[in-house]
Amino acid sequence: MASRFTELAVDCHDPEGLAAFWCEVLDFEVIDRSEGKVEIGSWVPTVEDVRARQMPPTLVFIQVPESKAVKNRLHLDVSPIDDSTEGEVSRLLGHGATKVDVGQGADRNWVVMADPEGNEFCVLRTLAP
């Protein structure tokens, strides 16, 4: 017996806004929404697909009243597929991300950023040909 990693839940103030940001980052689309919740993904999951094989997880943005207070203990890493790391960082800055310092130092081959609600994520080396 085993479980599957099917969703990553992100608490936030503005599920619609944060979902729109991450759709731009990941080229995902909204696959479900309800009051105070938006789910995005690269596929529409079915029980059969998930049972049959490991599938990419979706992101679920859930509205909560409290604000983010400290550095995330869990974060996403993204790798550009169409551009350089620097080009992707510039693109994400244009969509509302910010560069942040979490003590990573200057000599790194990744860039630490935060989404519009302050959730940290890393832009890693490019996978572009």
SULHULIN-V371645 format. One record per backbone hydrogen bond with DSSP energy under -0.5 kcal/mol. CO is the residue of the C=O (numbers start at 1). NH is the residue of the N-H. Records with the same first field share a line. If there is no record, write none. Layout:
# SULHULIN-V371645
CO->NH  NH
This chain:
# SULHULIN-V371645
4->6
6->58
8->60
10->62
12->64
13->15
14->18
15->19
16->20
17->21
18->22
19->23
20->24
21->25
22->26
23->27  28
29->41
32->39
34->37
36->63
37->34
38->61
39->31  32
40->59
41->29
43->45
46->50
47->51
48->52
49->53
58->8
59->40
60->10  62
61->38
62->12
76->122
78->124
80->127
84->88
85->89
86->90
87->91
88->92
89->93
90->94
91->95
92->95  97
93->96
98->114
100->102
106->108
111->123
112->100
113->121
114->98
115->118
119->115
120->76
121->113
122->78  124
123->111
